[in-house]
């Protein structure tokens, strides 16, 4: 990614129930960490770490796969920590333990003005964003909301 005004964002799958529980936790407790198991975050962590002090956050767009099959929400992330070897993470929302490659502090979750199809996003590596790629990890896209 070049040193232009374009910023990177991630796309990940989510369930409506998962989004709702995060929203409730945010309203009661404020920003909190979330752990992610996908190792492909290590490929772009340096870009996101440079973006954080410049912009103050990066977005993770949430693709709702069951039913609507569209990106409906964006999360603002204002902190990122990555791990080459998986670390144990205790999720504050569901209380479960996970092996993760990254921790991100969720600052906010916003419902988009209109749902977006994956094809509306521009991939940073030139591939057309495809729902099948979400099974392998994050999709790396140019943030359309710059």
C-alpha positions as CSV (number, residue, x, y, z in Angstrom):
1,X,0.0,0.0,0.0
2,X,1.4,3.4,-1.0
3,X,1.8,6.4,1.2
4,X,-1.3,8.1,-0.1
5,X,-4.5,9.3,1.5
6,X,-6.0,5.8,1.1
7,X,-6.3,3.8,4.3
8,X,-6.6,0.1,4.9
9,X,-9.5,-1.6,6.4
10,X,-10.3,-5.3,7.2
11,X,-13.4,-7.3,6.4
12,X,-14.5,-10.2,8.7
13,X,-17.6,-12.3,9.1
14,X,-20.0,-11.8,12.1
15,X,-23.4,-12.9,13.2
16,X,-26.2,-10.5,14.1
17,X,-26.2,-11.9,17.6
18,X,-22.4,-11.4,18.0
19,X,-22.7,-7.8,16.8
20,X,-25.6,-7.1,19.2
21,X,-23.7,-8.6,22.2
22,X,-20.7,-6.3,21.3
23,X,-22.9,-3.3,21.0
24,X,-24.5,-4.0,24.4
25,X,-21.1,-4.5,26.0
26,X,-19.8,-1.2,24.4
27,X,-22.8,0.7,25.8
28,X,-22.3,-0.6,29.3
29,X,-18.5,-0.9,29.6
30,X,-17.0,1.2,26.8
31,X,-14.1,0.2,24.5
32,X,-12.8,-3.3,25.0
33,X,-10.5,-5.8,23.4
34,X,-11.4,-8.5,21.0
35,X,-9.2,-11.4,20.0
36,X,-8.8,-12.7,16.4
37,X,-7.4,-16.1,15.5
38,X,-6.5,-15.3,11.9
39,X,-2.7,-15.3,11.3
40,X,-3.0,-13.4,8.0
41,X,-3.2,-10.2,10.2
42,X,0.6,-10.6,10.5
43,X,0.9,-9.8,6.8
44,X,-0.5,-6.2,7.2
45,X,0.1,-5.4,10.9
46,X,2.9,-3.0,10.0
47,X,0.6,-1.0,7.7
48,X,-2.2,-0.8,10.3
49,X,0.4,0.1,13.1
50,X,1.5,3.1,10.9
51,X,-2.1,4.0,10.2
52,X,-3.1,4.1,13.9
53,X,-1.1,7.2,14.9
54,X,-1.9,9.0,11.6
55,X,-5.7,8.4,11.6
56,X,-6.3,7.3,15.1
57,X,-8.1,4.1,14.1
58,X,-8.7,1.6,11.3
59,X,-12.0,-0.1,10.5
60,X,-13.1,-3.7,10.5
61,X,-16.2,-4.1,8.4
62,X,-18.5,-6.9,9.4
63,X,-20.0,-9.2,6.8
64,X,-23.2,-10.8,7.9
65,X,-23.3,-14.1,6.1
66,X,-26.6,-15.7,7.1
67,X,-29.6,-14.2,5.5
68,X,-28.7,-10.9,4.1
69,X,-25.1,-11.7,3.0
70,X,-23.8,-8.1,3.1
71,X,-21.5,-5.9,5.0
72,X,-23.8,-4.1,7.5
73,X,-21.5,-2.7,10.2
74,X,-18.1,-1.2,10.8
75,X,-16.0,-1.3,13.9
76,X,-13.4,1.4,14.7
77,X,-10.3,-0.1,16.2
78,X,-7.9,2.2,18.0
79,X,-5.3,-0.3,19.3
80,X,-3.7,-3.4,17.8
81,X,-1.3,-6.0,19.2
82,X,-0.2,-9.0,17.2
83,X,1.4,-12.4,18.1
84,X,3.5,-14.6,15.8
85,X,2.7,-17.6,18.1
86,X,-0.9,-17.8,19.2
87,X,-1.7,-16.4,22.7
88,X,-4.6,-17.2,25.0
89,X,-7.2,-14.5,25.2
90,X,-10.1,-14.2,27.5
91,X,-13.0,-12.4,25.7
92,X,-14.7,-9.9,28.1
93,X,-18.0,-10.2,26.2
94,X,-18.6,-14.0,26.2
95,X,-16.0,-15.0,28.9
96,X,-14.5,-17.7,26.7
97,X,-10.8,-18.4,26.1
98,X,-9.5,-18.3,22.5
99,X,-6.1,-18.8,20.9
100,X,-5.4,-15.6,18.9
101,X,-2.9,-13.9,16.7
102,X,-4.2,-10.4,17.4
103,X,-5.9,-8.2,19.9
104,X,-7.8,-5.2,18.8
105,X,-9.5,-2.6,21.0
106,X,-13.0,-1.9,19.7
107,X,-13.8,1.8,20.1
108,X,-17.2,1.7,18.4
109,X,-19.6,-0.2,16.1
110,X,-21.7,1.6,13.6
111,X,-24.4,0.3,11.3
112,X,-23.8,1.4,7.8
113,X,-26.3,3.8,6.1
114,X,-26.9,1.0,3.6
115,X,-25.7,-2.6,3.4
116,X,-22.7,-3.1,1.0
117,X,-21.9,-6.1,-1.2
118,X,-18.3,-7.4,-1.0
119,X,-17.9,-6.5,-4.6
120,X,-18.2,-2.8,-3.7
121,X,-14.9,-3.0,-1.8
122,X,-11.5,-2.6,-3.5
123,X,-8.9,-5.2,-2.3
124,X,-5.5,-3.9,-1.5
125,X,-3.9,-6.8,-3.4
126,X,-6.0,-6.5,-6.6
127,X,-8.1,-9.6,-6.0
128,X,-11.9,-9.2,-6.1
129,X,-13.2,-9.6,-2.5
130,X,-14.9,-13.0,-2.3
131,X,-16.9,-14.5,0.5
132,X,-14.8,-17.8,0.2
133,X,-11.7,-15.8,1.2
134,X,-13.3,-14.9,4.5
135,X,-13.0,-18.5,5.6
136,X,-9.2,-18.1,5.4
137,X,-8.9,-14.9,7.3
138,X,-9.4,-11.2,7.1
139,X,-9.9,-9.5,3.7
140,X,-7.7,-6.5,3.3
141,X,-9.4,-3.6,1.5
142,X,-9.1,0.1,0.9
143,X,-11.3,1.8,3.4
144,X,-14.2,3.3,1.4
145,X,-15.0,5.8,4.2
146,X,-11.4,7.2,4.3
